[in-house]
Amino acid sequence: MVDLRLCIAAVLLLATATPAARGQTSTGATESLFTVRDIAVDETAQSASQARERALYVGQRAAFTRLINRLTVPADRTRLGQIDDTTIQRLVRDIEISAERTSAVRYLAKLSVRFNPAGVRQRLAAAGVSMVETPSPAVVVLPIYGAADQAVLWQDPNPWRDAWNAAPPASGLVPLILPVGDVADMGDISAEQAIGGDAERLRALAQRYGAGDVVVVRAELARGGQDDGERRLNVMVTRPDAPDTPVFAEHFTVADEAELPAAMAQAIERIEAALDDKWKQEFLVNLGESQRMIVAVPIESLADWLEVRRRLSGISALRRSTLITLSQNEAVLDLGFVGNAQQLRTALAQRQLQLGGSQDAWELRLLRGTGGAPAPAVREPPQKQQPDEEE
């Protein structure tokens, strides 16, 4: 039998020998937050090498712009000022290139740009710009088309669902999952049940897809103003906990049937932005202000403690996790983090760690039988035809 005291001593050595450096975690959640994918570049120059060099500059700047838009709010961005290409290059950790095509004078590719989290945070903090440190869990999208008495979800035709299928993947903070529409999905929920806000069925669907939430996105093409030819695309988004209180509601003018796909694409962009903005409102943090929390962590074994440490390492908002004491049934940690206690509670919950108690006695519990936040299969980008090469 292994002596528990020896195990505890080994853990103490691990805990003290490998402290987490501020802002230098390399976890999946942090990597995803600071990675910008699917940047299409298409540049022409006097030679293919010059076109490639220009494309990489343009692509990195486009990725940086998208990253800042993802992490911050518009009111703060002006404080950053103009960032030159050299500075942006220093903030890039690496670039993944795919779908690369060249000719004598042209270069085309898709870039995935991974930024250095510590460098980006430092740049934002120096400018006094707040950012979001906690990524959103994935959200299942249920696109329902038509008036309530004629609403369709899984059946064809459903041009609203087709529009979501054709849309590029969301690049913001909220990953979106479009269900495949198979027999299991149809058995989980109908259009009528979704419109009625059947919370139990909606949450069951979200759980099956490994998502944290679900939204019902309804679209209806209705008669517009006095012009008989004009139509309005009315769009509304609701959540299970408040089916009668839309989190988004707008209408888009459709002059004729041919404009419907473009109106739907615009509506989808607006919905994605609205979901992102709502998450930012709740989880925006001032990088210059950190907090401290002492938490007790009940454990039953060495494996429990190692699992707690593994899950804590995946939390972007957590700047420091220092072990104070460790016994056979409890660890006491000193946590340093940005944001408030509720924001930290949400981030911990995404890693299947439950924060309870209050300021006088915080307790952190490992939810057993879980392995942390699942990695859902988000909406895949549609396959689009590449432009012809030019000589």
C-alpha positions in Angstrom: 0.0 0.0 0.0 1.3 3.4 -0.9 1.9 5.7 2.1 -0.4 8.6 1.8 2.1 10.9 3.5 4.6 10.2 0.8 2.0 11.0 -1.8 1.2 14.2 -0.1 4.8 15.1 0.1 5.2 14.5 -3.6 2.2 16.6 -4.4 3.6 19.4 -2.2 6.8 19.3 -4.3 4.8 19.5 -7.5 2.7 22.3 -6.2 5.7 24.4 -5.1 8.1 23.5 -7.9 5.8 24.4 -10.8 3.9 27.6 -9.9 1.7 29.0 -12.7 3.3 32.1 -14.2 0.9 35.0 -14.6 -0.9 34.9 -17.8 1.1 32.0 -19.2 -1.3 29.0 -19.1 -1.4 27.0 -22.3 -4.8 25.4 -21.8 -7.5 24.6 -24.3 -9.8 27.3 -23.1 -7.1 30.0 -23.2 -5.8 28.8 -26.6 -9.3 28.9 -28.1 -9.9 32.4 -26.7 -6.7 33.8 -28.2 -6.9 31.9 -31.5 -8.5 33.4 -34.6 -9.3 30.9 -37.4 -10.4 31.0 -41.0 -8.7 34.3 -42.1 -8.9 34.2 -45.9 -6.0 36.0 -47.7 -5.7 36.7 -51.4 -2.8 39.0 -52.5 -1.2 39.8 -55.8 2.4 41.2 -56.2 5.3 41.1 -58.6 6.2 37.6 -57.4 4.6 34.8 -55.4 7.0 35.3 -52.5 6.1 39.0 -52.3 2.4 38.2 -52.5 2.8 35.6 -49.7 4.7 38.1 -47.5 2.0 40.7 -48.0 -0.7 38.2 -47.4 0.8 37.2 -44.0 1.0 40.8 -42.9 -2.6 41.5 -44.0 -3.8 38.2 -42.4 -2.2 38.9 -39.1 -3.7 42.4 -38.9 -7.1 41.0 -39.8 -6.8 38.3 -37.2 -5.7 40.9 -34.5 -8.7 43.1 -35.4 -11.0 40.2 -35.0 -9.4 39.2 -31.7 -9.8 42.7 -30.2 -13.4 42.8 -31.4 -14.0 39.4 -29.7 -12.4 40.3 -26.4 -13.4 44.0 -25.9 -16.3 46.4 -26.2 -16.3 49.2 -28.8 -16.2 52.0 -26.2 -12.8 50.8 -25.0 -11.1 50.1 -28.3 -10.3 53.7 -29.2 -7.9 53.7 -26.2 -5.7 51.2 -27.9 -4.8 53.6 -30.7 -3.2 52.4 -34.0 -1.2 49.2 -33.6 1.6 48.9 -36.2 2.4 45.6 -38.0 5.6 45.0 -36.1 3.8 45.1 -32.8 1.1 42.8 -34.1 3.8 40.3 -35.3 5.3 40.3 -31.8 2.0 39.4 -30.3 1.6 36.4 -32.7 2.6 33.0 -31.2 2.3 31.0 -34.4 0.4 30.8 -37.7 -1.2 27.7 -39.2 -1.6 27.9 -43.0 -4.1 25.8 -45.0 -5.7 25.8 -48.5 -2.5 27.4 -49.8 -2.5 28.2 -53.5 0.0 30.2 -55.6 0.7 31.3 -59.1 3.5 33.4 -60.5 2.1 36.6 -59.0 -0.7 35.5 -56.6 -1.0 33.9 -53.2 -4.2 32.5 -51.6 -4.6 30.7 -48.3 -6.5 30.4 -45.0 -4.8 31.3 -41.8 -5.3 30.4 -38.2 -3.4 32.8 -36.0 -2.6 32.0 -32.4 -1.8 35.0 -30.2 0.3 35.2 -27.1 -2.2 35.6 -24.2 0.3 37.3 -21.9 1.3 39.8 -24.6 -2.2 40.7 -25.5 -3.3 41.1 -21.9 -0.3 43.3 -21.2 -1.1 45.5 -24.2 -4.7 45.9 -23.2 -3.9 46.5 -19.6 -1.4 49.2 -20.5 -4.1 51.0 -22.5 -6.7 50.6 -19.7 -8.9 48.4 -21.8 -11.1 45.8 -20.1 -11.5 42.3 -21.7 -13.4 39.1 -21.4 -11.3 36.3 -19.8 -14.0 33.6 -19.6 -15.1 32.0 -22.8 -18.7 31.1 -23.2 -19.9 27.5 -23.2 -21.3 26.4 -26.5 -24.9 27.2 -27.3 -27.3 25.1 -29.4 -29.3 27.0 -32.0 -32.8 25.9 -33.0 -33.9 27.8 -36.2 -37.7 27.8 -36.5 -39.3 29.3 -39.5 -42.8 30.6 -40.1 -45.8 31.7 -38.0 -46.6 29.8 -34.8 -49.3 27.7 -36.5 -47.1 26.8 -39.4 -43.7 26.8 -37.8 -41.1 24.3 -39.0 -37.9 23.2 -37.3 -36.7 19.8 -38.7 -38.9 19.6 -41.7 -38.1 20.9 -45.2 -38.4 23.4 -46.6 -36.8 25.6 -43.9 -34.9 28.4 -45.5 -34.0 29.8 -42.1 -32.2 26.6 -41.1 -30.6 26.5 -44.6 -29.2 30.0 -43.9 -27.7 28.9 -40.6 -26.1 25.9 -42.4 -24.6 28.2 -45.0 -23.3 30.8 -42.6 -19.6 30.8 -41.7 -18.7 29.6 -38.2 -19.1 32.1 -35.4 -15.8 33.7 -34.6 -16.8 35.5 -31.4 -17.0 34.4 -27.8 -20.1 32.2 -28.1 -19.6 28.9 -30.0 -22.8 28.0 -31.8 -24.0 24.4 -32.5 -26.5 23.7 -35.2 -28.2 20.3 -34.5 -27.9 17.8 -37.3 -31.7 17.2 -37.4 -31.6 13.4 -37.1 -34.1 11.1 -35.4 -32.7 11.8 -32.0 -33.1 15.5 -32.4 -36.7 15.1 -33.7 -37.4 12.9 -30.7 -36.0 15.4 -28.3 -38.1 18.4 -29.2 -40.6 19.7 -31.8 -41.1 23.2 -33.1 -44.2 23.7 -31.0 -42.4 22.6 -27.8 -39.4 24.9 -28.6 -41.7 27.9 -29.1 -43.5 27.1 -25.9 -40.2 27.1 -24.0 -40.2 23.4 -22.8 -37.2 24.0 -20.6 -36.7 20.3 -19.8 -36.6 19.2 -23.4 -34.5 22.1 -24.5 -31.9 21.5 -21.8 -31.8 17.8 -22.6 -31.0 18.6 -26.2 -28.3 21.0 -25.1 -26.8 18.4 -22.7 -26.7 15.8 -25.5 -24.7 18.2 -27.6 -22.3 19.0 -24.8 -23.6 22.6 -24.7 -24.2 24.9 -21.8 -27.3 26.6 -23.2 -29.8 26.6 -26.1 -31.5 29.4 -27.9 -34.7 29.3 -30.0 -34.2 31.6 -33.1 -37.5 32.3 -34.9 -37.9 33.9 -38.3 -41.1 34.8 -40.0 -41.5 36.6 -43.4 -44.5 39.0 -43.0 -46.1 41.7 -45.1 -44.2 45.0 -44.8 -45.6 48.5 -45.2 -47.9 49.9 -47.8 -45.9 48.6 -50.7 -47.5 45.2 -51.4 -44.2 43.8 -52.8 -42.2 44.6 -49.6 -41.8 42.1 -46.9 -40.3 42.1 -43.4 -38.2 39.3 -41.9 -39.1 39.3 -38.2 -36.5 37.6 -36.1 -36.6 36.8 -32.4 -34.3 34.9 -30.1 -35.4 33.4 -26.7 -33.9 31.2 -24.0 -35.6 28.3 -22.1 -35.7 30.3 -18.8 -37.6 33.2 -20.4 -39.5 32.1 -23.5 -41.7 35.3 -23.5 -38.7 37.7 -23.0 -36.6 37.9 -26.2 -32.9 38.4 -25.9 -32.9 39.7 -29.4 -35.7 41.0 -31.7 -35.4 42.9 -35.0 -36.9 43.0 -38.4 -35.1 43.2 -41.8 -36.7 44.6 -45.0 -36.9 42.2 -47.9 -37.8 44.0 -51.2 -38.4 40.7 -53.0 -38.0 37.0 -52.5 -34.5 37.1 -54.1 -33.2 39.2 -51.2 -34.3 36.8 -48.5 -31.0 34.8 -48.2 -29.1 38.1 -47.8 -31.5 39.3 -45.2 -31.2 36.1 -43.3 -27.4 36.2 -43.4 -27.5 39.7 -42.0 -29.9 38.6 -39.3 -27.5 35.7 -38.3 -24.6 38.1 -38.0 -26.7 40.4 -35.8 -27.8 37.5 -33.6 -24.2 36.3 -33.1 -23.1 39.8 -32.2 -26.0 40.1 -29.7 -25.1 36.9 -28.0 -21.5 38.0 -27.8 -22.4 41.4 -26.4 -24.6 39.8 -23.7 -21.7 37.6 -22.6 -19.3 40.5 -22.5 -21.7 42.5 -20.4 -21.6 39.8 -17.7 -17.9 38.8 -17.9 -15.9 41.9 -18.9 -13.0 42.4 -16.4 -10.5 45.2 -15.6 -7.1 43.6 -16.1 -5.5 46.0 -13.7 -7.7 44.9 -10.8 -7.1 41.4 -9.3 -8.7 39.7 -6.3 -7.8 37.1 -3.9 -9.8 34.2 -2.5 -8.9 31.5 0.1 -10.8 28.3 -0.7 -11.0 24.9 1.1 -11.1 21.9 -1.3 -12.5 18.6 0.1 -10.6 15.6 -1.3 -10.7 11.9 -0.8 -7.5 10.8 -2.6 -4.3 12.0 -4.3 -6.1 11.5 -7.6 -8.8 14.0 -6.5 -6.2 16.7 -5.8 -4.4 16.2 -9.0 -7.7 16.4 -10.9 -8.5 19.7 -9.1 -5.2 21.1 -10.1 -5.7 20.0 -13.7 -9.1 21.6 -14.0 -7.9 24.9 -12.4 -5.1 25.1 -15.0 -7.8 25.5 -17.6 -9.2 28.7 -16.3 -8.0 31.8 -18.1 -9.2 34.3 -15.5 -7.2 32.5 -12.8 -3.8 34.2 -12.4 -2.5 32.2 -9.4 -3.2 29.1 -7.5 -1.0 28.6 -4.4 -1.3 25.7 -2.1 -1.4 26.8 1.6 -2.0 23.4 3.3 -2.7 19.9 2.3 -4.1 17.0 4.4 -5.6 13.6 3.7 -9.1 15.1 3.3 -8.7 18.8 2.4 -6.5 21.2 0.5 -6.5 24.9 1.1 -5.7 27.2 -1.8 -5.0 30.9 -2.3 -6.5 31.9 -5.6 -5.6 35.1 -7.5 -8.0 36.1 -10.2 -9.5 38.9 -12.3 -13.2 39.7 -12.3 -15.6 39.1 -9.4 -16.6 36.1 -7.5 -19.7 35.3 -9.6 -17.6 35.5 -12.8 -15.0 33.1 -11.2 -17.9 30.8 -10.1 -19.1 30.6 -13.7 -15.5 29.9 -15.0 -15.0 27.2 -12.4 -18.4 25.6 -13.3 -17.3 25.3 -16.9 -14.5 23.1 -15.6 -16.9 21.1 -13.4 -15.7 22.7 -10.2 -18.4 24.0 -7.8 -17.6 27.2 -5.8 -19.8 27.6 -2.7 -19.8 29.4 0.6 -19.2 33.1 1.0 -16.4 35.6 1.6 -15.7 34.2 5.1 -15.6 30.5 4.1 -15.3 29.6 0.4 -15.4 26.0 -0.6 -14.4 24.4 -3.9 -15.8 21.0 -4.7 -14.8 18.6 -7.5 -17.8 17.3 -9.4 -17.0 13.6 -9.7 -17.5 11.6 -12.8 -16.8 14.5 -15.1 -13.7 15.6 -16.9 -14.2 19.3 -17.2 -15.9 21.2 -20.0 -16.6 19.1 -23.1 -15.4 20.2 -26.5 -18.6 20.4 -28.6 -18.6 20.1 -32.3 -19.4 23.6 -33.4 -20.9 24.5 -36.8 -18.6 23.7 -39.6 -17.8 26.3 -42.2 -19.4 25.7 -45.6 -17.1 24.6 -48.5 -16.8 27.6 -50.8 -15.3 27.6 -54.2 -11.8 29.1 -54.4 -11.3 31.9 -57.0 -9.4 31.0 -60.1 -5.7 31.4 -60.1 -4.2 34.3 -62.1 -1.1 34.1 -64.0 
